[in-house]
Amino acid sequence: MPPKLPSLKAPSTMGSEASDFLRAHQILPISPPVRSSDYRLCLGDPFTYYMARRLGVVPALSHSPALNRGTWMHLRFQHFDLPQARLNSLMDHHLGRRMEELTETCRSLGIQSEGRAKILAREEKDFSCSMLVRGSENCALLPGRIL
């Protein structure tokens, strides 16, 4: 026998009355909301969207505590108001941490020296591009990147 539900009248609005009504009937929101930055990923590659956003599975080399879920450009803009010397010191510290992360991840995944060198070089190039005030011919503009 199912449990007896509290008797609530059907809500007349879609506000808090509706929320209370649904909660009383054990209907709760359990999935994370869709972020606006996920729109292109969801349309272009729904499987990757599902794996990354719904299940939390991300590629090993993209996760970074040093970058705090962003890119070098995000980190650079986060500290836009610091004096240049302090900014350089802070960014160099984060670069060192990121290189250690990548080296350890490559080691655990069995990525050998040539592949690891390419990964580290690409990361260092991204870092260098984020430190420029204006774009440079050495920093390729990728879709979605702002320099």
Residue frames as qw, qx, qy, qz and C-alpha x, y, z in Angstrom:
[[0.000, 0.891, 0.455, 0.000, 0.00, 0.00, 0.00],
 [0.410, 0.485, -0.043, 0.771, 1.54, 3.36, -1.00],
 [0.255, -0.292, -0.495, 0.778, 2.00, 5.97, 1.72],
 [0.064, 0.843, 0.532, -0.037, -0.82, 8.43, 2.29],
 [0.373, 0.307, 0.096, 0.870, -0.02, 11.79, 0.72],
 [0.022, -0.443, -0.420, 0.792, -0.91, 15.02, 2.45],
 [0.301, 0.710, 0.609, 0.185, -3.95, 16.62, 0.91],
 [0.147, -0.455, 0.085, 0.874, -2.92, 19.82, -0.79],
 [0.551, 0.719, 0.346, -0.246, -5.11, 21.58, -3.27],
 [0.690, 0.367, 0.305, 0.545, -3.72, 21.95, -6.76],
 [0.296, -0.435, -0.026, 0.850, -1.73, 25.17, -7.12],
 [0.380, 0.836, 0.377, -0.120, -3.29, 28.10, -8.93],
 [0.194, 0.924, -0.305, -0.126, 0.08, 29.68, -9.81],
 [0.874, 0.312, -0.275, 0.250, 3.48, 28.44, -10.91],
 [0.008, 0.765, -0.428, 0.481, 5.27, 30.05, -7.93],
 [0.076, -0.370, 0.815, -0.438, 5.97, 28.76, -4.44],
 [0.768, 0.010, 0.330, -0.549, 2.55, 27.07, -4.28],
 [0.865, 0.382, -0.277, -0.171, 3.51, 24.82, -7.16],
 [0.338, 0.516, -0.724, 0.309, 6.89, 24.09, -5.61],
 [0.396, -0.257, 0.673, -0.569, 5.30, 23.12, -2.28],
 [0.864, 0.167, 0.116, -0.461, 2.73, 20.96, -4.06],
 [0.766, 0.447, -0.462, -0.007, 5.38, 19.08, -6.04],
 [0.110, 0.473, -0.754, 0.442, 7.63, 18.69, -2.99],
 [0.625, -0.160, 0.500, -0.578, 4.72, 17.23, -0.99],
 [0.931, 0.256, 0.070, -0.250, 4.32, 14.62, -3.72],
 [0.729, -0.384, 0.461, 0.329, 8.05, 13.78, -3.63],
 [0.664, 0.622, 0.221, 0.351, 8.76, 15.39, -6.99],
 [0.390, -0.810, 0.138, 0.415, 12.10, 17.13, -6.53],
 [0.546, 0.796, -0.262, -0.008, 14.56, 18.64, -9.01],
 [0.841, -0.409, 0.281, 0.217, 17.63, 16.40, -9.03],
 [0.747, 0.327, 0.215, 0.537, 19.56, 17.31, -12.18],
 [0.311, -0.461, 0.007, 0.831, 21.88, 20.30, -12.41],
 [0.417, 0.804, 0.212, -0.368, 20.63, 23.16, -14.55],
 [0.727, 0.417, 0.264, 0.478, 21.93, 23.58, -18.08],
 [0.308, -0.636, 0.060, 0.705, 24.56, 26.31, -18.23],
 [0.482, 0.823, 0.024, -0.301, 24.54, 28.76, -21.12],
 [0.012, 0.689, -0.672, -0.271, 28.12, 27.77, -21.94],
 [0.477, -0.048, 0.877, 0.027, 26.89, 24.20, -22.55],
 [0.626, 0.565, 0.206, -0.496, 24.57, 25.17, -25.40],
 [0.467, 0.645, -0.522, -0.306, 27.06, 24.62, -28.24],
 [0.059, -0.319, 0.942, -0.081, 28.38, 21.40, -26.69],
 [0.537, 0.220, 0.696, -0.423, 24.86, 20.05, -26.22],
 [0.669, 0.617, 0.035, -0.412, 23.97, 20.71, -29.85],
 [0.404, 0.681, -0.587, -0.169, 27.28, 19.62, -31.36],
 [0.448, 0.214, -0.858, 0.134, 28.11, 16.58, -29.24],
 [0.677, -0.488, -0.048, -0.549, 25.27, 15.44, -26.98],
 [0.906, -0.147, -0.365, 0.156, 27.19, 12.36, -25.79],
 [0.485, 0.212, -0.372, 0.763, 30.12, 14.46, -24.54],
 [0.303, -0.484, 0.077, -0.817, 27.66, 16.89, -22.94],
 [0.841, -0.383, -0.221, -0.311, 25.94, 14.01, -21.13],
 [0.835, -0.036, -0.377, 0.400, 29.22, 12.48, -19.98],
 [0.363, 0.264, -0.287, 0.846, 30.75, 15.76, -18.83],
 [0.243, -0.355, 0.122, -0.894, 27.83, 17.72, -17.39],
 [0.787, -0.324, -0.153, -0.503, 25.42, 15.06, -16.22],
 [0.946, -0.168, -0.252, 0.120, 27.81, 12.30, -15.13],
 [0.370, -0.889, 0.258, 0.074, 30.84, 14.45, -14.28],
 [0.846, -0.042, 0.337, 0.412, 33.30, 12.52, -16.46],
 [0.227, 0.939, -0.165, -0.200, 35.94, 14.86, -17.93],
 [0.800, 0.456, -0.273, 0.278, 39.10, 14.21, -19.95],
 [0.773, -0.439, -0.185, 0.420, 42.04, 13.68, -17.61],
 [0.518, 0.056, 0.048, 0.852, 44.21, 16.42, -19.10],
 [0.043, -0.625, -0.287, -0.725, 41.50, 19.09, -18.98],
 [0.585, -0.753, -0.298, -0.053, 40.80, 19.01, -15.24],
 [0.511, 0.349, -0.323, 0.716, 43.04, 21.36, -13.29],
 [0.462, -0.740, -0.395, 0.288, 42.95, 22.47, -9.65],
 [0.440, -0.257, 0.068, 0.858, 45.70, 24.98, -10.58],
 [0.003, -0.194, -0.401, -0.895, 43.47, 26.70, -13.12],
 [0.227, 0.266, 0.618, -0.704, 40.37, 26.35, -10.96],
 [0.444, 0.512, 0.735, -0.018, 38.09, 25.13, -13.77],
 [0.306, 0.887, 0.057, -0.341, 39.03, 27.83, -16.23],
 [0.778, 0.478, 0.030, 0.407, 41.63, 28.74, -18.78],
 [0.549, -0.122, -0.109, 0.820, 44.78, 30.79, -18.54],
 [0.013, 0.435, 0.231, 0.870, 42.83, 33.76, -19.83],
 [0.550, -0.687, -0.398, -0.259, 40.23, 33.36, -17.06],
 [0.712, -0.453, -0.239, 0.480, 43.00, 33.31, -14.48],
 [0.398, 0.138, 0.078, 0.904, 44.69, 36.33, -16.07],
 [0.195, -0.565, -0.291, -0.747, 41.48, 38.38, -16.03],
 [0.649, -0.610, -0.451, 0.048, 40.78, 37.30, -12.46],
 [0.591, -0.532, -0.096, 0.599, 43.87, 39.25, -11.40],
 [0.438, 0.679, 0.254, 0.532, 43.68, 42.20, -13.81],
 [0.185, -0.948, -0.030, -0.258, 44.08, 44.76, -11.03],
 [0.794, -0.487, 0.085, 0.353, 47.40, 43.46, -9.64],
 [0.008, 0.849, -0.416, -0.325, 50.70, 45.22, -10.30],
 [0.745, 0.507, -0.401, -0.163, 52.62, 43.60, -13.16],
 [0.171, 0.484, -0.816, 0.265, 55.39, 42.16, -10.94],
 [0.490, -0.093, 0.700, -0.510, 52.87, 40.52, -8.57],
 [0.821, 0.358, 0.047, -0.441, 50.81, 39.25, -11.51],
 [0.577, 0.540, -0.610, -0.050, 53.88, 37.67, -13.13],
 [0.069, -0.354, 0.851, -0.381, 54.86, 35.98, -9.88],
 [0.642, 0.080, 0.531, -0.547, 51.34, 34.63, -9.30],
 [0.809, 0.452, -0.128, -0.354, 50.93, 33.39, -12.86],
 [0.390, 0.527, -0.752, 0.070, 54.36, 31.72, -12.81],
 [0.334, -0.208, 0.801, -0.452, 53.33, 29.93, -9.62],
 [0.771, 0.270, 0.331, -0.472, 50.15, 28.64, -11.30],
 [0.660, 0.569, -0.445, -0.208, 52.13, 27.62, -14.38],
 [0.083, 0.440, -0.867, 0.219, 54.47, 25.54, -12.20],
 [0.531, 0.009, 0.695, -0.485, 51.52, 23.84, -10.51],
 [0.784, 0.444, 0.048, -0.431, 49.82, 23.16, -13.85],
 [0.493, 0.569, -0.652, -0.085, 53.00, 21.68, -15.35],
 [0.163, -0.272, 0.890, -0.328, 53.33, 19.38, -12.32],
 [0.688, 0.215, 0.463, -0.515, 49.69, 18.30, -12.76],
 [0.739, 0.545, -0.222, -0.327, 50.17, 17.57, -16.45],
 [0.259, 0.524, -0.808, 0.068, 53.42, 15.69, -15.87],
 [0.350, -0.119, 0.835, -0.408, 51.80, 13.53, -13.20],
 [0.743, 0.361, 0.281, -0.489, 48.70, 12.90, -15.34],
 [0.613, 0.588, -0.479, -0.220, 50.85, 11.95, -18.35],
 [0.036, 0.403, -0.892, 0.200, 52.85, 9.59, -16.15],
 [0.506, 0.053, 0.730, -0.457, 49.72, 7.91, -14.79],
 [0.752, 0.498, 0.143, -0.408, 48.22, 7.58, -18.30],
 [0.784, -0.065, 0.498, 0.366, 51.45, 6.24, -19.77],
 [0.472, 0.879, 0.051, 0.048, 51.99, 9.14, -22.16],
 [0.824, -0.079, 0.060, 0.558, 55.64, 8.94, -23.18],
 [0.401, -0.457, 0.027, 0.793, 58.24, 11.68, -23.55],
 [0.144, 0.133, 0.476, 0.857, 57.38, 12.99, -27.03],
 [0.240, -0.639, -0.631, -0.369, 53.65, 13.17, -26.36],
 [0.461, -0.698, -0.372, 0.404, 54.24, 14.68, -22.93],
 [0.360, -0.242, 0.140, 0.890, 56.59, 17.31, -24.41],
 [0.014, -0.376, -0.543, -0.751, 53.89, 18.34, -26.92],
 [0.379, -0.724, -0.570, -0.082, 51.27, 18.62, -24.18],
 [0.483, -0.601, -0.196, 0.606, 53.56, 20.70, -21.97],
 [0.278, -0.028, 0.308, 0.909, 54.60, 22.93, -24.90],
 [0.128, -0.561, -0.592, -0.564, 50.96, 23.56, -25.83],
 [0.450, -0.749, -0.455, 0.169, 50.16, 24.47, -22.24],
 [0.454, -0.435, -0.003, 0.777, 53.11, 26.84, -22.01],
 [0.142, 0.224, 0.455, 0.850, 52.06, 28.50, -25.29],
 [0.279, -0.710, -0.576, -0.294, 48.51, 28.99, -23.95],
 [0.507, -0.664, -0.277, 0.475, 50.00, 30.50, -20.81],
 [0.380, -0.178, 0.202, 0.885, 52.23, 32.87, -22.81],
 [0.001, -0.451, -0.552, -0.701, 49.31, 33.99, -24.97],
 [0.370, -0.768, -0.523, -0.022, 47.24, 34.84, -21.89],
 [0.491, -0.564, -0.127, 0.651, 49.98, 37.13, -20.62],
 [0.280, 0.178, 0.359, 0.872, 49.91, 39.29, -23.77],
 [0.190, 0.463, 0.338, -0.797, 47.88, 42.45, -23.69],
 [0.588, 0.532, -0.159, -0.588, 47.24, 42.33, -27.42],
 [0.955, 0.187, 0.229, -0.034, 47.17, 39.40, -29.83],
 [0.168, -0.657, 0.636, 0.368, 50.29, 38.13, -31.52],
 [0.702, 0.403, -0.459, -0.366, 50.97, 36.13, -34.67],
 [0.205, 0.307, -0.909, 0.195, 52.59, 33.51, -32.40],
 [0.301, 0.135, 0.778, -0.534, 49.31, 32.88, -30.61],
 [0.141, -0.208, -0.782, -0.571, 46.78, 31.20, -32.87],
 [0.469, -0.027, 0.258, -0.844, 43.25, 32.37, -32.31],
 [0.051, -0.162, -0.982, -0.085, 41.04, 29.37, -31.73],
 [0.354, -0.520, -0.495, -0.599, 37.24, 29.53, -31.89],
 [0.612, -0.699, -0.364, -0.066, 35.97, 31.01, -28.65],
 [0.652, -0.286, -0.167, 0.682, 39.32, 32.51, -27.67],
 [0.075, 0.978, 0.117, 0.158, 39.75, 36.20, -27.04],
 [0.699, -0.139, -0.071, 0.697, 43.18, 37.78, -27.08]]
